[in-house]
């Protein structure tokens, strides 16, 4: 929890929207516990729930959007949101392959995740090629230590939350609660980002062609 919240706060503060962290934190503690509890009870299964883990995974789901907004601030221009979708569906594919017992369904989910990731990734690449100097700005932003820390934290927590071995000592890790928390966190943050519910988002002003915060 300290790792993901620390990375999230650092990215939010340097983006110029420190209250983004506070809003996400309040939502994670007030809304997500009830939602996750109801969804957790909706699917009976053998599992052990580690209390705060689903809420913690909701914060992990917020991380890709926080990283994307930080990249926007560093480049001083918006990034195409398909990059966020590509990252999410790629992670879903990895979760299906690593943490869920092999079956036709998990193979289909993993394949669909890869296909959607490639689709959205290709759309992002085409958008970047059409923008002058966007590749250099993206490469410069990607080398930023805080972005590296954020991405590293995101990957590390996904690996820890969705291990290959989900059973240990007679108990079963609640992968379902972890995934629901992660997916709800990402969807909530992504929609808020796309609907511009956050202030200070960098965007291109239509009237002048200059870049500035919204």
BELBELJO-V972676 format. One record per residue. N is the residue number from 0. PSI is psi in degrees with one decimal (none if undefined). NEAR is the number of other C-alpha atoms within 10 Angstrom. Layout:
N:PSI:NEAR / N:PSI:NEAR
This chain:
0:-45.8:13 / 1:-35.3:8 / 2:-50.3:13 / 3:-39.3:21 / 4:-35.7:18 / 5:-44.9:14 / 6:-41.7:22 / 7:-43.5:28 / 8:-42.4:20 / 9:-43.4:19 / 10:-42.4:26 / 11:-41.7:21 / 12:-43.1:14 / 13:-15.5:14 / 14:-16.5:22 / 15:11.1:15 / 16:70.4:18 / 17:-25.9:15 / 18:-12.2:14 / 19:-42.2:19 / 20:-44.8:21 / 21:-42.3:13 / 22:-45.3:11 / 23:-39.7:19 / 24:-44.5:18 / 25:-42.7:11 / 26:-41.5:17 / 27:-34.0:21 / 28:-21.8:14 / 29:-43.2:12 / 30:-45.5:11 / 31:-37.0:19 / 32:-43.0:18 / 33:-46.8:12 / 34:-45.8:14 / 35:-36.9:20 / 36:-44.2:13 / 37:-44.3:11 / 38:-31.7:15 / 39:-37.1:18 / 40:-17.9:10 / 41:-21.7:9 / 42:96.5:9 / 43:135.7:8 / 44:164.8:11 / 45:118.6:10 / 46:160.1:16 / 47:128.7:14 / 48:129.2:17 / 49:47.7:11 / 50:-85.9:11 / 51:-2.5:12 / 52:-39.0:18 / 53:-40.4:29 / 54:-40.3:28 / 55:-38.7:24 / 56:-26.4:28 / 57:-39.7:30 / 58:-35.9:27 / 59:-36.9:29 / 60:-27.6:27 / 61:-27.1:26 / 62:-47.3:27 / 63:-37.8:23 / 64:-40.4:25 / 65:-39.5:25 / 66:-43.4:25 / 67:-41.5:21 / 68:-34.4:26 / 69:-41.0:27 / 70:-40.4:25 / 71:-43.9:21 / 72:-37.8:22 / 73:-38.3:19 / 74:-16.9:19 / 75:34.3:18 / 76:150.9:20 / 77:153.8:19 / 78:151.6:21 / 79:132.3:17 / 80:-13.1:17 / 81:-21.5:18 / 82:-40.7:19 / 83:-41.3:21 / 84:-38.8:22 / 85:-43.9:23 / 86:-41.8:18 / 87:-49.0:21 / 88:-29.8:21 / 89:-40.3:21 / 90:-37.1:19 / 91:-41.4:23 / 92:-43.6:22 / 93:-41.0:20 / 94:-43.9:23 / 95:-37.2:21 / 96:-34.0:20 / 97:-38.4:18 / 98:-8.2:18 / 99:136.5:19 / 100:140.1:14 / 101:131.6:11 / 102:173.6:11 / 103:-38.2:9 / 104:-45.8:12 / 105:-35.8:18 / 106:-40.1:16 / 107:-41.9:14 / 108:-44.2:19 / 109:-42.6:22 / 110:-43.4:18 / 111:-38.6:16 / 112:-44.6:23 / 113:-43.6:20 / 114:-44.8:16 / 115:-36.5:19 / 116:-43.0:24 / 117:-40.7:16 / 118:-51.7:14 / 119:-34.9:21 / 120:-39.7:21 / 121:-38.8:15 / 122:-41.5:16 / 123:-42.7:19 / 124:-41.4:14 / 125:-39.3:11 / 126:-39.9:14 / 127:-38.6:16 / 128:-27.7:11 / 129:-8.4:10 / 130:128.8:9 / 131:135.2:9 / 132:8.6:10 / 133:-33.4:16 / 134:-44.8:14 / 135:-40.2:11 / 136:-39.0:16 / 137:-41.1:16 / 138:-39.9:11 / 139:-43.2:13 / 140:-38.3:19 / 141:-22.9:17 / 142:-1.9:10 / 143:133.4:13 / 144:-37.2:10 / 145:-32.4:19 / 146:-42.2:20 / 147:-42.7:14 / 148:-43.3:15 / 149:-46.2:24 / 150:-42.1:17 / 151:-42.0:13 / 152:-43.5:19 / 153:-49.5:23 / 154:-43.9:14 / 155:-44.4:13 / 156:-33.1:17 / 157:-42.0:21 / 158:-40.6:16 / 159:-35.7:9 / 160:-23.8:22 / 161:69.3:22 / 162:165.3:15 / 163:-35.2:14 / 164:109.9:12 / 165:-5.9:17 / 166:134.2:13 / 167:127.7:8 / 168:33.1:5 / 169:-1.5:7 / 170:161.4:12 / 171:125.1:15 / 172:138.8:20 / 173:76.0:21 / 174:-33.5:21 / 175:-49.9:19 / 176:-38.1:24 / 177:-46.4:25 / 178:-41.9:20 / 179:-43.3:20 / 180:-44.2:26 / 181:-47.2:26 / 182:-43.4:19 / 183:-39.9:21 / 184:-45.9:26 / 185:-46.8:24 / 186:-43.2:17 / 187:-48.5:16 / 188:-39.3:24 / 189:-45.6:20 / 190:-40.8:12 / 191:-36.3:13 / 192:-46.4:18 / 193:-33.9:10 / 194:3.8:9 / 195:45.6:12 / 196:-14.9:11 / 197:142.1:16 / 198:167.6:13 / 199:24.7:15 / 200:132.6:22 / 201:132.5:22 / 202:165.4:18 / 203:123.5:16 / 204:127.9:12 / 205:-34.7:8 / 206:-35.1:6 / 207:-18.4:7 / 208:2.8:9 / 209:160.4:11 / 210:143.7:14 / 211:166.1:15 / 212:149.0:14 / 213:none:12
